[in-house]
Amino acid sequence: MRNRATRIDPTRLDPVREFWVRPIGHHSAALEAVLNILRSGPVAGKYCLICLKPHAQWAIGRISGVRGVPPTRIDGPVFTTIEDAERHVFRLRWEAETGYALPHDEALWSEGGAE
Amino acid sequence: MKSLLGYADKISVAPGETIAFKVSSEDSAAYDAAIVRLFNADTNPAGPGYREQSVPDANWRIAGRPQKVNAGSCAVIPVHRGPSALASFRFSVLVWPTLPDQMDQTIASLWQPASGAGFILAFAGSQGLSLRLGDGTGGSATLHLGLPLLARHWYRVEAIFDVETGRAQVRQQALVRYPGICDSGETGRDTGLRGLGVEHAALVLAARPAGAPGRFAGHFNGRLEAPVLHCGEALVGAWDFSVGIGTDVVQDSGPNALHGTLVQGPARGVAGHAWDGTVFDWQRATAQYAAIHFHQDDCEDASWKTDFTWTAPTDLPSGLYAARVHTAQDEDYVPFVVRPRAGGSGARLALIIPTASYLAYANEHLALDAALAERVHDHVPAFGPNDLHLAAHRELGGSLYDVHDDGSGIMTSSRHRPILNMRPKYQSWLGGTGSSLWQLAADTHLLDFLDKNGIACDCITDEDLHAEGAAVLSPYACVMTATHAEYWSTRMHDALLAYRDGGGHIMHMGANALYWRIAFHPTRPGIIEVRRAEVGNGWITPPGEAVHAYSGEPGGLWRRLGRAPQSVVGVGFVGQGFDVSSYYRRLPDSYRQEAAFIFAGVSDEIIGDFGLIGGGAAGLELDRTEPALGTPPNTLVLARSENHTRNYLPTVEDLLINYAGQAETSAVYAEMVYFDCAGGGAVFATGSIAWAGSLSHNGYKNNVSQITLNVLRRFLHANE
C-alpha cells in the first residue's frame, strides 16, 4: 500500500478542472487515477446521493455500512443537478484525502496546478 | 420511509382470471386502489413523459392494515403426531455455524412459549451453546457450555435431559481439531426439573416459536444436518435432509414418519459434513449433500392477507398493468402482465416481459452493501425513497446479486413479497445517467414506442414461456425480447430456440440476454434459483454446489453450458459500463442489398448518438458477435458502437489473465446484427441495453426508431 499522503498531489488541479467540466463520462487517465482513489473508500461512511425529487433535487448522504441501517442525509445544500452534487462529493473527498481544501469553483481556473 | 407496499399472487393474468393484491398500509391508513395500464414508466422530463391509463371499473377504497414480513427460515416438524410428552430426551445434530458470535440463534427447539415448557438449544454468542429447559409451571434451567464455535466448521452437538435425575447435558464435538483451539467439550448438572410438560409442540429446527401461529424468532445462520430426537430410548425421528432436495419437505427416516416442512426457503443441495470433493452433483451422492443452509434473512413468501382482487375483463388488451395504491403521503404500484387469451389476441407481435430477470434483480442492495458499486458505474449512487426503505427493511429479502447476513450468496428469489425496484418510475443506479432506468421501467420504452406507432403487441411473461413452452410463441410472426432478458430456464431457452427454428422472427432489443441458467421452483410459481458456477457476480457458488436444487440441472452461464447466446441471437455479452452511453457507426454489411430494408430511410453513418439512457443507444451492457461461440456464419454485422468511456470493461468470463492496460485493449463494444435462419425466420439484435431509451428521441422520429420500425414491419409481414 502506498503512502496515503502521497496518493494525490494536491497542487495538481488539472484533473480537478477536467472533472468540473465533465463529472460523469469520458475521463483522462490522470483524472481516472484520482477518481480511483477518491471513489475507493470502504462502504461505511461512503458518500451517496439522496434523491429528494426525481430529476430535480439531490442531497448528499452517507452509507451506514451496517445492514438494516439506511443512508443518512448530511448537512449541506440541496443540488438541482446531479453534476453539482458530484462536484460537491469530489470536493469533500479531495479535502479528506489530501488535507487541502479545493479552491472555490471560479478560483479553480486561476489558481495553481499548471503543468 | 414508505407507508404503502404491496405484491400480488400472480404476475401473469389471462383474461377472465382473478389476481389478488396484498398490501401493507404501515399506519393503517385507508388508501385508494386502481388498476392502470402502464405505457411509459419514465418520469424523465427530457423524454415523452410518464404515461399510464386507468382501466374502467377497477378502483376501490380500501381500509388499510399493516402487514409484516417474517423473514428467516426454519424447519417445522409436528412431533406431536409421534410420542407426545417429552420426558427424558436426547437430541443430536451436526452444526456448521456461519455467524456463531451472534446472540440468540436457535439450533433446535421444542418449545411452548406461552407456558415456557420444553427445550431450546441455541448459541449465546461467545458463551457458545446454551440449553434452556422449562417444565411449563415456572421451573426452568439454562446450561451454558462456554466454548465458542468456529465459523464454517462442523460440530456434532447434543442436548440430553434425564427426567429421573433432572440432569441435563450439552455436548459439542468439533469434527476438525486444531492444536490450541478448545472448541470441544461438555457440561451437565442437575436442573431440579422432573419433567418438561410439553404437549402438542413442534420440533423447530433453526428457530423457535414466537407465540403467534407461524411466527418464529431466534433464527440460526448456517447449516444443520442429520437431526435425531430420542424420547427415552425410543426414536422419535431422524431427519434425512438428503431426501427430497428440491422440495420443501424434510423427511423423517424413522418409524414414525414425522415429516416436516421448510419455512421461508432455506438452501438445499448444499455440501454437508461428508462432502469430500469427489462429487459435484448432489444427485450422484445425496448423502454428501445432507445439509440445509438456514438464514435469518431468508424471505420466500411474505404470506400477507389479500386486500382486494380484480378479474381481468375478457376484452382487455394484453399489456403491462399495475395496481396503483395511494394515499396523500405515499403510493405503490404492483405490476403484472395481462397476457392474451389462449392462442393469442390476433396481434402478430409478442414482447417477452422478462419477469425472471426482474426477480433476479428484485430488491437488489448492491450499491448499499458493496463499496465497489460506485466504481462500477463511475458516479456516486443516488438513492430514492424505495432504496432507503429497502436499506432499512432487510426482511424484504435481497436479490440474486446480494448476500445473506452471513455472507453466503442469495440463491433464490421470489415474487411473493414486495419488490421495490420492480416499479414504474423507479430509478436504478444500474441505469446509467439520464433516465437511470433498469429492467421493468426501462422495458416500458418499448411498450411506449409500440403504442405510439399503433403496433398491437401481446405481452408474455417468462413464467408463461417456462410453463407452456414454444406453443405460447407460436401465434406470432415476430417475438421481441426486452432490454435485459438475462436469466433463462432451460424450458424458456428451448422455447425460444424452437420458435426461431420453426420459422419465427426475433427482434432482440436489449443486451446480455440468455446469460445465466435458472431453475424455477418445481411446484410453486414465481420462485427462481441460480447457481453462480465458475463465474461469480456479487458472489460465487461454493465448491461442489453448482447443481440447482430445484431442477437437478448444472447451473452457471449458458455459455459455459454449451448454449452461448451468440448461437441463439448472434451476439452475446462482452462488457459493461454504467456511466454514459455512446453511438454506433455503420459497417459495410449495412450497405449490402440484404440489409437495405433495415436502413430504408436512414442515411446517417452514426446511429443513436442520442437517448434517455446515458445519452446514446449503445450503453450499459453490450453484446457483440463471436464466431467461436456460435454466431452464425451468415450474420450481417450492421453497425458497431465506439467511443465508450474507460468505465466500459470486459466481462470477467473473458479475462483469462490480468495485465496492465487490459481495459484499453479489450474489444468492448456493441454490434447490431441480422441473420436469416434455416427455418425461414430471422433474427435482428441491437447488442445494447440502452437502445430502447433512444426510440422516443425527436418525437419518435430518429434513426434508432426508423431501424426498429423497418425490421419490425418486415418481420410482422414476413409470412403473409
Interface residues (C-beta under 8 A of the other chain):
Chain A: P23 I24 G25 H26 H27 A29 E32 L35 N36 R39 S40 G41 P42 V43 K46 Y47 C48 L49 I50 C51 P54 H55 W58 G61 I63 S64 R67 G68 V69 P70 P71 I82 A85 E86 V89
Chain B: T43 N44 P45 A367 L368 D369 A370 A371 E374 R375 D378 H379 V380 P381 A382 F383 G384 L388 H389 A391 A392 H393 R394 D405 K425 Q427 T433 D579 V580 T645 R646
